[in-house]
């Protein structure tokens, strides 16, 4: 079954976000989960055809084991995307 595209921001953005999945896996504190649990989410996202948000803690090998689509969350918190300073 082929899903019809869903557009977010179609009337407000020059390039609206297009997806075929309404439900996805949002960011969470992955540091509270085990590696196998994160890997299971990644594998489940791949099977469901949805994306997985990495959260502010960057991308771990467990996020990539399932080969799902990843949304990399750029944050400035303690474990976010920042320089050494």
Secondary structure, DSSP 4 states (H G I P E B T S, - for coil): -PPPPEEESTTT-SS-EEES-S--B----GGGS-HHHHHHHHHHHHHHT-EEE--TT---HHHHTT--EEE-----STTSS----
